[in-house]
Every structure is written in C-alpha cells, then in structure tokens.
Amino acid sequence: MEDVPELVRILYFSRDYTSHDYRFLEALASTEHDVFYLRLEAGPVSEKRALPSGISRIDWKGGSRPTARMDYPRLLIGLRNVLGNLQPDLVHAGPVQQSAFMTAVLGFRPLVSMSWGSDLLMRARQGFGRWMAAYTLRRSQVLVGDCQAVRSAAIGLGMPEDRIVVFPWGADLSHFSPGGSGELKTRLGWDRDFVLLSTRAFERDYGVEAVVRAFTIAFRRAPILRLLVLGQGSLESKLRSMVRESGLEDKVHFAGQVDYVDLPKYYRVAHLYLSASIVDGSSVSLLEAMSCGIPALVSDIPGNREWVVPGRNGWLFPTGDDKALAEAIVRLASDPVELDQMGRAGREVAVKRADWRRNSKRLMEAYELATSAASGK
C-alpha cells in the first residue's frame, strides 16, 4: 500500500474487531505510518486472530462489552481524552452512526468515515438513524464505501460526490480459490449430495430464515439437497427450531462460526452459494464464494446486482420470495453444466474486480483526499 507522506499517526476506530477490521489493519500495517486501533465495543462474534504486527491497541473506557445509549456520554469523554493524548493526524472511523458519529460530535478533522453497508442502506432511511448519518457525513472529509448503492445513499444524505471513495472490500484471491472439497465433505457424509451453503449472520437483515424455508420446500422435490449453515446470531434458536420442526435435522449442518483460515474448505464443499439478504453492500461472503468458483444464487438487491448478472455469472431471485428461491434451487440442482459455467464466470469477475490486495490501495487515496479537504486545498 502506498504511503501518504503527510500522515504519521492514524487512529482506526471501529465498532468491534471483526475479520474485516483485521484486513484493514493488516493493510495499514504494511505502511510506514504509526497505526492505532480503538474498539468501541465487544460483540458476541469477534475475530480470533491477534492484531496484525505493528498495530498498537489503545486501552480506554470502551471496548470490553456491548454498548448502550446510556454509555455514550461516558465514552465521548473517553474518546476526547484518547484524541487529546494521541494527537492523530487522521481518524478512520465506522460504522457511520457509531464510531464515526462519535468522532464527528467531537469535531475532529480530518475524519474518514467508513460505511459498513447497512448503516447507510438500512439504518439511515428515516428517524434518528438518518439524522445521525447526515450529521456525521457533513462533518466527514471523506466517506469510504464498498458499493455504488452506499455511494448513492450518501449523496442523498448530502455527502459531496467528489469526497466519496468506493472500492469493494473484496477477497484474498490466494486464500479463497477453487479447489476440491476434500475430507470435509466425506466427514459430513455428503459425497453424493448437492450442497447448498449459507454463511450470513443469524440476524434479520441477512435472511437466513428465508434460506431455511426455501430449503425445506425444495427438499420435497429434490431429496439430494443438503444445507450447510455457517454463522451465529440472535436468531440461532429460531433457525434450529425451524429445521427440527421440518424433520430435516439430518439434512442440515450448523457449523457455527468458522475461523477465517478454514473458511475456504467450507466454500469448496458447496455446489451453490445462497444469500437471501434484504440489505447489503458488496457482500464479502458473496465475493469469497465467487473467488472459490462457487456459483451464487442471491437476492435481487442493489448491492448484489453490482456483482451478479443473471445467466452470466450467477442468478438473482425476488427478495423475500421463499418459493422463488426454492424453485431456482431445484432447477439448478439438476443442471451441473450451467453451475460449472457460472462458477468459472464468477471467479473471473472476482479476479478482475474483487482482489483485496489491489483494492486496499484505494484507502491511501481516501486518506490523501481527506487531508487535502481538511487543509482547504
């Protein structure tokens, strides 16, 4: 990643510590800058890898547990102290209504706010979430986003077009690559079955309930189907109950939260990747699946349409339509030739547009633009 000479100390302030945070911090660690990491809260599902070498973690009043609204006055005081003691040259903060908002309230410049997709695509649609987003963007020198849908939402909230930097977070193409399913498929006892894969968090926005419902419908017509479900979340009990009530417990495997290192093994087991998300930017899990050469059947939302062209490199189904999803699953399970073609085409798209090592260089462009905007250049 290229350096921005004017910067010396960068504060990366995020809600939690996820695999996405790890990738951004790893990219920043490759620069000559002094990079500091500040964590707003500790959620139920966090990245297990240690911070990349060269990144300094800041201990403060936050970062040890989930936050509530009543915590924000105390955390704002703590953040003011962090900024005063550290004196960073730039703050990179997100999501918009959380870490970025807090930084904006304190008036720090230059501020690079980073959208995590749903913060602008869902939570900024109305009410207080919309006000917070508009407030933050007015006080941000640059917004970083991962798709054109986020860009459009930001412009609608008043962010100048020339201060938005869009690049897909993408995937590590050397880690996520086509390959055999190996012993994992044998261990599951699914060597002769057609495996569907869901990797989305068990939360409302990601539509895993719709995937389970569609699977139960499709299985009646195609008993060869199996469903592999990765992830965790607040809906886990409900999802497991849905599977139990359908009588298909032996046809569905809940793998839990899989470590980043092992993720490619699970993608490679699958014949078809599914996502019924109702809101998304450039979904990293979709890009990981495409990078592994796994064809994708996903909901027809703007973020997915930026990557999947029906009949060319995957398929779309009407958002929220379980029956349409089930119908598509049954059809595709009987057409291995089309699946193979779409998988290879998806990999080609990933190589061309979703290479994280190449895309991450855009971050320095965003920082340079922010420092210029803050100095009035």
MARZA-410287 format. One record per residue (C-alpha): y, x, z; residue number from 1; chain; residue in three letters. Coordinates in nm, 2 decimals. Layout:
<nutors>
[[Y; X; Z]; NUM; A; ALA]
...
</nutors>
This chain:
<nutors>
[[0.00; 0.00; 0.00]; 1; A; MET]
[[0.34; 0.14; -0.10]; 2; A; GLU]
[[0.59; 0.22; 0.17]; 3; A; ASP]
[[0.94; 0.07; 0.22]; 4; A; VAL]
[[1.14; 0.37; 0.33]; 5; A; PRO]
[[1.40; 0.17; 0.53]; 6; A; GLU]
[[1.13; 0.03; 0.77]; 7; A; LEU]
[[1.00; 0.22; 1.06]; 8; A; VAL]
[[0.88; -0.03; 1.32]; 9; A; ARG]
[[0.71; -0.36; 1.21]; 10; A; ILE]
[[0.61; -0.64; 1.45]; 11; A; LEU]
[[0.33; -0.86; 1.32]; 12; A; TYR]
[[0.34; -1.17; 1.53]; 13; A; PHE]
[[0.06; -1.42; 1.47]; 14; A; SER]
[[-0.08; -1.73; 1.64]; 15; A; ARG]
[[-0.42; -1.58; 1.71]; 16; A; ASP]
[[-0.64; -1.29; 1.60]; 17; A; TYR]
[[-0.85; -1.40; 1.30]; 18; A; THR]
[[-1.02; -1.23; 1.01]; 19; A; SER]
[[-0.71; -1.30; 0.81]; 20; A; HIS]
[[-0.49; -1.12; 1.07]; 21; A; ASP]
[[-0.74; -0.83; 1.06]; 22; A; TYR]
[[-0.69; -0.79; 0.69]; 23; A; ARG]
[[-0.31; -0.79; 0.70]; 24; A; PHE]
[[-0.31; -0.55; 0.99]; 25; A; LEU]
[[-0.56; -0.32; 0.81]; 26; A; GLU]
[[-0.33; -0.32; 0.51]; 27; A; ALA]
[[-0.03; -0.24; 0.72]; 28; A; LEU]
[[-0.23; 0.04; 0.90]; 29; A; ALA]
[[-0.26; 0.22; 0.57]; 30; A; SER]
[[0.12; 0.27; 0.56]; 31; A; THR]
[[0.32; 0.53; 0.75]; 32; A; GLU]
[[0.51; 0.27; 0.95]; 33; A; HIS]
[[0.47; 0.20; 1.32]; 34; A; ASP]
[[0.30; -0.14; 1.33]; 35; A; VAL]
[[0.27; -0.35; 1.65]; 36; A; PHE]
[[0.07; -0.66; 1.69]; 37; A; TYR]
[[0.17; -0.96; 1.91]; 38; A; LEU]
[[-0.06; -1.25; 1.97]; 39; A; ARG]
[[0.07; -1.59; 2.07]; 40; A; LEU]
[[-0.25; -1.75; 2.20]; 41; A; GLU]
[[-0.62; -1.70; 2.22]; 42; A; ALA]
[[-0.81; -1.98; 2.04]; 43; A; GLY]
[[-1.18; -2.07; 2.06]; 44; A; PRO]
[[-1.27; -1.87; 1.75]; 45; A; VAL]
[[-1.13; -1.52; 1.71]; 46; A; SER]
[[-1.20; -1.21; 1.51]; 47; A; GLU]
[[-1.46; -0.99; 1.69]; 48; A; LYS]
[[-1.36; -0.66; 1.52]; 49; A; ARG]
[[-1.12; -0.44; 1.72]; 50; A; ALA]
[[-0.77; -0.39; 1.59]; 51; A; LEU]
[[-0.75; -0.15; 1.29]; 52; A; PRO]
[[-0.69; 0.21; 1.39]; 53; A; SER]
[[-0.31; 0.28; 1.41]; 54; A; GLY]
[[-0.21; -0.07; 1.52]; 55; A; ILE]
[[-0.05; -0.10; 1.86]; 56; A; SER]
[[-0.12; -0.42; 2.06]; 57; A; ARG]
[[0.17; -0.55; 2.28]; 58; A; ILE]
[[0.08; -0.70; 2.61]; 59; A; ASP]
[[0.31; -0.98; 2.72]; 60; A; TRP]
[[0.32; -1.33; 2.87]; 61; A; LYS]
[[0.12; -1.49; 2.59]; 62; A; GLY]
[[-0.20; -1.42; 2.40]; 63; A; GLY]
[[-0.45; -1.49; 2.67]; 64; A; SER]
[[-0.52; -1.86; 2.63]; 65; A; ARG]
[[-0.42; -2.17; 2.42]; 66; A; PRO]
[[-0.05; -2.26; 2.44]; 67; A; THR]
[[0.10; -2.60; 2.51]; 68; A; ALA]
[[0.46; -2.71; 2.45]; 69; A; ARG]
[[0.54; -2.66; 2.82]; 70; A; MET]
[[0.47; -2.29; 2.77]; 71; A; ASP]
[[0.73; -2.22; 2.51]; 72; A; TYR]
[[1.04; -2.17; 2.73]; 73; A; PRO]
[[0.84; -1.90; 2.92]; 74; A; ARG]
[[0.71; -1.75; 2.60]; 75; A; LEU]
[[1.05; -1.74; 2.44]; 76; A; LEU]
[[1.18; -1.54; 2.73]; 77; A; ILE]
[[0.88; -1.31; 2.69]; 78; A; GLY]
[[0.94; -1.27; 2.32]; 79; A; LEU]
[[1.31; -1.19; 2.38]; 80; A; ARG]
[[1.20; -0.91; 2.61]; 81; A; ASN]
[[0.95; -0.78; 2.36]; 82; A; VAL]
[[1.21; -0.77; 2.08]; 83; A; LEU]
[[1.46; -0.61; 2.31]; 84; A; GLY]
[[1.22; -0.34; 2.42]; 85; A; ASN]
[[1.06; -0.27; 2.09]; 86; A; LEU]
[[1.36; -0.30; 1.87]; 87; A; GLN]
[[1.16; -0.36; 1.55]; 88; A; PRO]
[[1.31; -0.32; 1.21]; 89; A; ASP]
[[1.13; -0.63; 1.08]; 90; A; LEU]
[[0.92; -0.92; 1.22]; 91; A; VAL]
[[0.64; -1.07; 1.02]; 92; A; HIS]
[[0.55; -1.40; 1.18]; 93; A; ALA]
[[0.34; -1.71; 1.12]; 94; A; GLY]
[[0.24; -1.99; 1.12]; 95; A; PRO]
[[0.58; -2.14; 1.04]; 96; A; VAL]
[[0.61; -2.39; 1.33]; 97; A; GLN]
[[0.47; -2.14; 1.58]; 98; A; GLN]
[[0.53; -1.77; 1.58]; 99; A; SER]
[[0.79; -1.78; 1.30]; 100; A; ALA]
[[0.98; -2.07; 1.47]; 101; A; PHE]
[[1.00; -1.88; 1.80]; 102; A; MET]
[[1.13; -1.57; 1.62]; 103; A; THR]
[[1.39; -1.78; 1.43]; 104; A; ALA]
[[1.51; -1.95; 1.75]; 105; A; VAL]
[[1.59; -1.61; 1.89]; 106; A; LEU]
[[1.79; -1.53; 1.58]; 107; A; GLY]
[[1.60; -1.21; 1.49]; 108; A; PHE]
[[1.66; -1.06; 1.14]; 109; A; ARG]
[[1.50; -0.97; 0.91]; 110; A; PRO]
[[1.23; -1.23; 0.96]; 111; A; LEU]
[[0.94; -1.26; 0.71]; 112; A; VAL]
[[0.78; -1.59; 0.78]; 113; A; SER]
[[0.43; -1.64; 0.66]; 114; A; MET]
[[0.28; -1.98; 0.58]; 115; A; SER]
[[-0.08; -2.04; 0.67]; 116; A; TRP]
[[-0.11; -2.33; 0.43]; 117; A; GLY]
[[-0.14; -2.64; 0.65]; 118; A; SER]
[[0.18; -2.56; 0.84]; 119; A; ASP]
[[0.38; -2.65; 0.53]; 120; A; LEU]
[[0.14; -2.86; 0.33]; 121; A; LEU]
[[0.05; -3.09; 0.62]; 122; A; MET]
[[0.25; -3.04; 0.94]; 123; A; ARG]
[[0.58; -3.02; 0.76]; 124; A; ALA]
[[0.55; -3.36; 0.59]; 125; A; ARG]
[[0.75; -3.55; 0.85]; 126; A; GLN]
[[0.88; -3.57; 1.20]; 127; A; GLY]
[[0.93; -3.27; 1.43]; 128; A; PHE]
[[0.70; -3.05; 1.24]; 129; A; GLY]
[[0.92; -3.09; 0.93]; 130; A; ARG]
[[1.23; -3.02; 1.13]; 131; A; TRP]
[[1.08; -2.70; 1.28]; 132; A; MET]
[[0.97; -2.58; 0.93]; 133; A; ALA]
[[1.31; -2.64; 0.78]; 134; A; ALA]
[[1.49; -2.48; 1.08]; 135; A; TYR]
[[1.26; -2.17; 1.05]; 136; A; THR]
[[1.30; -2.13; 0.67]; 137; A; LEU]
[[1.68; -2.15; 0.69]; 138; A; ARG]
[[1.66; -1.85; 0.93]; 139; A; ARG]
[[1.40; -1.65; 0.74]; 140; A; SER]
[[1.50; -1.38; 0.50]; 141; A; GLN]
[[1.16; -1.42; 0.31]; 142; A; VAL]
[[0.87; -1.66; 0.31]; 143; A; LEU]
[[0.52; -1.53; 0.22]; 144; A; VAL]
[[0.28; -1.79; 0.09]; 145; A; GLY]
[[-0.06; -1.79; -0.07]; 146; A; ASP]
[[-0.02; -2.05; -0.35]; 147; A; CYS]
[[0.22; -2.25; -0.56]; 148; A; GLN]
[[0.17; -2.56; -0.35]; 149; A; ALA]
[[0.31; -2.38; -0.05]; 150; A; VAL]
[[0.60; -2.25; -0.26]; 151; A; ARG]
[[0.69; -2.60; -0.38]; 152; A; SER]
[[0.68; -2.73; -0.02]; 153; A; ALA]
[[0.91; -2.45; 0.09]; 154; A; ALA]
[[1.16; -2.52; -0.18]; 155; A; ILE]
[[1.16; -2.88; -0.08]; 156; A; GLY]
[[1.25; -2.78; 0.27]; 157; A; LEU]
[[1.54; -2.57; 0.15]; 158; A; GLY]
[[1.40; -2.22; 0.11]; 159; A; MET]
[[1.56; -2.04; -0.19]; 160; A; PRO]
[[1.32; -1.98; -0.47]; 161; A; GLU]
[[1.41; -1.61; -0.51]; 162; A; ASP]
[[1.32; -1.54; -0.15]; 163; A; ARG]
[[0.96; -1.67; -0.17]; 164; A; ILE]
[[0.68; -1.42; -0.24]; 165; A; VAL]
[[0.35; -1.57; -0.34]; 166; A; VAL]
[[0.02; -1.39; -0.36]; 167; A; PHE]
[[-0.34; -1.51; -0.28]; 168; A; PRO]
[[-0.49; -1.35; 0.03]; 169; A; TRP]
[[-0.80; -1.31; -0.19]; 170; A; GLY]
[[-1.12; -1.13; -0.10]; 171; A; ALA]
[[-1.26; -0.78; -0.07]; 172; A; ASP]
[[-1.44; -0.77; -0.40]; 173; A; LEU]
[[-1.66; -0.49; -0.30]; 174; A; SER]
[[-1.78; -0.67; 0.01]; 175; A; HIS]
[[-1.81; -1.02; -0.15]; 176; A; PHE]
[[-2.01; -0.96; -0.46]; 177; A; SER]
[[-2.30; -1.11; -0.64]; 178; A; PRO]
[[-2.65; -1.02; -0.51]; 179; A; GLY]
[[-2.99; -1.15; -0.41]; 180; A; GLY]
[[-3.03; -1.39; -0.11]; 181; A; SER]
[[-3.30; -1.16; 0.04]; 182; A; GLY]
[[-3.47; -1.23; 0.37]; 183; A; GLU]
[[-3.22; -1.48; 0.50]; 184; A; LEU]
[[-3.34; -1.75; 0.25]; 185; A; LYS]
[[-3.70; -1.67; 0.34]; 186; A; THR]
[[-3.63; -1.69; 0.71]; 187; A; ARG]
[[-3.48; -2.03; 0.66]; 188; A; LEU]
[[-3.79; -2.14; 0.47]; 189; A; GLY]
[[-3.58; -2.24; 0.17]; 190; A; TRP]
[[-3.71; -2.02; -0.10]; 191; A; ASP]
[[-3.78; -2.31; -0.34]; 192; A; ARG]
[[-3.50; -2.54; -0.23]; 193; A; ASP]
[[-3.14; -2.60; -0.37]; 194; A; PHE]
[[-2.90; -2.48; -0.11]; 195; A; VAL]
[[-2.55; -2.62; -0.05]; 196; A; LEU]
[[-2.30; -2.42; 0.15]; 197; A; LEU]
[[-2.01; -2.53; 0.37]; 198; A; SER]
[[-1.80; -2.26; 0.55]; 199; A; THR]
[[-1.50; -2.46; 0.67]; 200; A; ARG]
[[-1.39; -2.50; 1.03]; 201; A; ALA]
[[-1.51; -2.82; 1.20]; 202; A; PHE]
[[-1.16; -2.99; 1.20]; 203; A; GLU]
[[-1.03; -3.30; 1.03]; 204; A; ARG]
[[-0.83; -3.12; 0.77]; 205; A; ASP]
[[-1.13; -2.94; 0.63]; 206; A; TYR]
[[-1.35; -3.25; 0.55]; 207; A; GLY]
[[-1.69; -3.12; 0.68]; 208; A; VAL]
[[-1.77; -3.48; 0.78]; 209; A; GLU]
[[-1.74; -3.58; 0.42]; 210; A; ALA]
[[-1.98; -3.29; 0.32]; 211; A; VAL]
[[-2.24; -3.41; 0.56]; 212; A; VAL]
[[-2.21; -3.77; 0.45]; 213; A; ARG]
[[-2.24; -3.67; 0.08]; 214; A; ALA]
[[-2.54; -3.46; 0.16]; 215; A; PHE]
[[-2.73; -3.75; 0.33]; 216; A; THR]
[[-2.65; -3.97; 0.02]; 217; A; ILE]
[[-2.75; -3.70; -0.23]; 218; A; ALA]
[[-3.07; -3.61; -0.04]; 219; A; PHE]
[[-3.22; -3.95; -0.10]; 220; A; ARG]
[[-3.21; -3.88; -0.48]; 221; A; ARG]
[[-3.28; -3.51; -0.47]; 222; A; ALA]
[[-3.51; -3.41; -0.18]; 223; A; PRO]
[[-3.49; -3.05; -0.29]; 224; A; ILE]
[[-3.15; -3.02; -0.13]; 225; A; LEU]
[[-3.07; -2.83; 0.18]; 226; A; ARG]
[[-2.74; -2.78; 0.36]; 227; A; LEU]
[[-2.62; -2.46; 0.52]; 228; A; LEU]
[[-2.32; -2.51; 0.75]; 229; A; VAL]
[[-2.11; -2.22; 0.89]; 230; A; LEU]
[[-1.83; -2.25; 1.14]; 231; A; GLY]
[[-1.72; -2.40; 1.47]; 232; A; GLN]
[[-1.46; -2.65; 1.58]; 233; A; GLY]
[[-1.38; -2.97; 1.78]; 234; A; SER]
[[-1.60; -3.19; 1.55]; 235; A; LEU]
[[-1.92; -3.00; 1.61]; 236; A; GLU]
[[-2.08; -3.25; 1.83]; 237; A; SER]
[[-2.00; -3.53; 1.59]; 238; A; LYS]
[[-2.14; -3.34; 1.29]; 239; A; LEU]
[[-2.46; -3.26; 1.47]; 240; A; ARG]
[[-2.49; -3.63; 1.57]; 241; A; SER]
[[-2.44; -3.74; 1.21]; 242; A; MET]
[[-2.72; -3.51; 1.10]; 243; A; VAL]
[[-2.95; -3.62; 1.38]; 244; A; ARG]
[[-2.89; -3.99; 1.31]; 245; A; GLU]
[[-2.97; -3.93; 0.94]; 246; A; SER]
[[-3.31; -3.79; 1.03]; 247; A; GLY]
[[-3.24; -3.47; 0.83]; 248; A; LEU]
[[-3.22; -3.22; 1.11]; 249; A; GLU]
[[-3.49; -3.00; 0.94]; 250; A; ASP]
[[-3.29; -3.00; 0.62]; 251; A; LYS]
[[-2.96; -2.88; 0.77]; 252; A; VAL]
[[-2.90; -2.55; 0.93]; 253; A; HIS]
[[-2.59; -2.49; 1.16]; 254; A; PHE]
[[-2.54; -2.11; 1.15]; 255; A; ALA]
[[-2.24; -2.11; 1.38]; 256; A; GLY]
[[-1.95; -1.86; 1.34]; 257; A; GLN]
[[-2.08; -1.58; 1.13]; 258; A; VAL]
[[-1.94; -1.23; 1.16]; 259; A; ASP]
[[-1.74; -1.10; 0.86]; 260; A; TYR]
[[-1.99; -0.82; 0.79]; 261; A; VAL]
[[-2.27; -1.07; 0.75]; 262; A; ASP]
[[-2.08; -1.34; 0.55]; 263; A; LEU]
[[-2.19; -1.23; 0.20]; 264; A; PRO]
[[-2.56; -1.28; 0.30]; 265; A; LYS]
[[-2.49; -1.65; 0.36]; 266; A; TYR]
[[-2.29; -1.70; 0.04]; 267; A; TYR]
[[-2.57; -1.54; -0.16]; 268; A; ARG]
[[-2.82; -1.79; -0.02]; 269; A; VAL]
[[-2.63; -2.07; -0.18]; 270; A; ALA]
[[-2.67; -2.23; -0.52]; 271; A; HIS]
[[-2.35; -2.43; -0.48]; 272; A; LEU]
[[-2.04; -2.39; -0.25]; 273; A; TYR]
[[-1.88; -2.72; -0.12]; 274; A; LEU]
[[-1.54; -2.79; 0.03]; 275; A; SER]
[[-1.40; -3.14; 0.10]; 276; A; ALA]
[[-1.08; -3.01; 0.25]; 277; A; SER]
[[-0.79; -3.26; 0.24]; 278; A; ILE]
[[-0.53; -2.98; 0.26]; 279; A; VAL]
[[-0.54; -2.62; 0.17]; 280; A; ASP]
[[-0.36; -2.33; 0.02]; 281; A; GLY]
[[-0.56; -2.07; -0.17]; 282; A; SER]
[[-0.87; -2.11; 0.04]; 283; A; SER]
[[-1.01; -1.77; 0.13]; 284; A; VAL]
[[-1.36; -1.91; 0.17]; 285; A; SER]
[[-1.34; -2.05; -0.18]; 286; A; LEU]
[[-1.23; -1.71; -0.32]; 287; A; LEU]
[[-1.51; -1.54; -0.12]; 288; A; GLU]
[[-1.77; -1.78; -0.28]; 289; A; ALA]
[[-1.63; -1.72; -0.63]; 290; A; MET]
[[-1.63; -1.34; -0.56]; 291; A; SER]
[[-2.00; -1.37; -0.48]; 292; A; CYS]
[[-2.06; -1.56; -0.81]; 293; A; GLY]
[[-2.14; -1.88; -0.63]; 294; A; ILE]
[[-2.02; -2.19; -0.83]; 295; A; PRO]
[[-1.78; -2.42; -0.64]; 296; A; ALA]
[[-1.76; -2.80; -0.61]; 297; A; LEU]
[[-1.43; -2.87; -0.42]; 298; A; VAL]
[[-1.18; -3.15; -0.35]; 299; A; SER]
[[-0.92; -3.22; -0.61]; 300; A; ASP]
[[-0.61; -3.10; -0.42]; 301; A; ILE]
[[-0.33; -2.87; -0.55]; 302; A; PRO]
[[-0.45; -2.55; -0.38]; 303; A; GLY]
[[-0.79; -2.59; -0.53]; 304; A; ASN]
[[-0.66; -2.68; -0.87]; 305; A; ARG]
[[-0.49; -2.34; -0.88]; 306; A; GLU]
[[-0.84; -2.18; -0.89]; 307; A; TRP]
[[-1.09; -2.43; -1.02]; 308; A; VAL]
[[-1.07; -2.56; -1.37]; 309; A; VAL]
[[-1.34; -2.83; -1.42]; 310; A; PRO]
[[-1.61; -2.74; -1.66]; 311; A; GLY]
[[-1.47; -2.38; -1.70]; 312; A; ARG]
[[-1.53; -2.21; -1.37]; 313; A; ASN]
[[-1.63; -2.49; -1.13]; 314; A; GLY]
[[-1.58; -2.86; -1.05]; 315; A; TRP]
[[-1.35; -3.10; -0.87]; 316; A; LEU]
[[-1.42; -3.43; -0.71]; 317; A; PHE]
[[-1.18; -3.70; -0.58]; 318; A; PRO]
[[-1.06; -3.61; -0.23]; 319; A; THR]
[[-1.23; -3.82; 0.03]; 320; A; GLY]
[[-1.48; -3.98; -0.21]; 321; A; ASP]
[[-1.82; -3.90; -0.05]; 322; A; ASP]
[[-2.01; -4.09; -0.32]; 323; A; LYS]
[[-1.85; -3.90; -0.60]; 324; A; ALA]
[[-1.93; -3.57; -0.42]; 325; A; LEU]
[[-2.29; -3.68; -0.37]; 326; A; ALA]
[[-2.32; -3.78; -0.74]; 327; A; GLU]
[[-2.19; -3.45; -0.85]; 328; A; ALA]
[[-2.43; -3.26; -0.62]; 329; A; ILE]
[[-2.73; -3.45; -0.76]; 330; A; VAL]
[[-2.62; -3.38; -1.12]; 331; A; ARG]
[[-2.56; -3.01; -1.07]; 332; A; LEU]
[[-2.88; -2.96; -0.88]; 333; A; ALA]
[[-3.07; -3.03; -1.20]; 334; A; SER]
[[-2.86; -2.81; -1.43]; 335; A; ASP]
[[-2.93; -2.44; -1.34]; 336; A; PRO]
[[-2.78; -2.32; -1.67]; 337; A; VAL]
[[-2.44; -2.48; -1.60]; 338; A; GLU]
[[-2.45; -2.34; -1.25]; 339; A; LEU]
[[-2.51; -1.99; -1.37]; 340; A; ASP]
[[-2.23; -2.01; -1.62]; 341; A; GLN]
[[-1.98; -2.15; -1.37]; 342; A; MET]
[[-2.08; -1.88; -1.11]; 343; A; GLY]
[[-2.02; -1.60; -1.36]; 344; A; ARG]
[[-1.69; -1.75; -1.47]; 345; A; ALA]
[[-1.58; -1.79; -1.11]; 346; A; GLY]
[[-1.65; -1.42; -1.04]; 347; A; ARG]
[[-1.44; -1.33; -1.34]; 348; A; GLU]
[[-1.14; -1.53; -1.21]; 349; A; VAL]
[[-1.18; -1.37; -0.87]; 350; A; ALA]
[[-1.18; -1.02; -1.01]; 351; A; VAL]
[[-0.87; -1.10; -1.22]; 352; A; LYS]
[[-0.66; -1.28; -0.96]; 353; A; ARG]
[[-0.81; -1.26; -0.61]; 354; A; ALA]
[[-0.85; -0.89; -0.54]; 355; A; ASP]
[[-0.71; -0.84; -0.19]; 356; A; TRP]
[[-0.67; -0.46; -0.23]; 357; A; ARG]
[[-0.44; -0.53; -0.52]; 358; A; ARG]
[[-0.27; -0.84; -0.39]; 359; A; ASN]
[[-0.19; -0.70; -0.05]; 360; A; SER]
[[0.06; -0.46; -0.21]; 361; A; LYS]
[[0.29; -0.76; -0.26]; 362; A; ARG]
[[0.35; -0.76; 0.11]; 363; A; LEU]
[[0.57; -0.45; 0.08]; 364; A; MET]
[[0.77; -0.62; -0.19]; 365; A; GLU]
[[0.83; -0.91; 0.06]; 366; A; ALA]
[[0.95; -0.66; 0.33]; 367; A; TYR]
[[1.18; -0.49; 0.09]; 368; A; GLU]
[[1.33; -0.82; -0.02]; 369; A; LEU]
[[1.38; -0.92; 0.34]; 370; A; ALA]
[[1.56; -0.60; 0.45]; 371; A; THR]
[[1.79; -0.64; 0.14]; 372; A; SER]
[[1.86; -1.00; 0.22]; 373; A; ALA]
[[1.93; -0.92; 0.59]; 374; A; ALA]
[[2.18; -0.64; 0.49]; 375; A; SER]
[[2.35; -0.87; 0.24]; 376; A; GLY]
[[2.25; -0.66; -0.06]; 377; A; LYS]
</nutors>
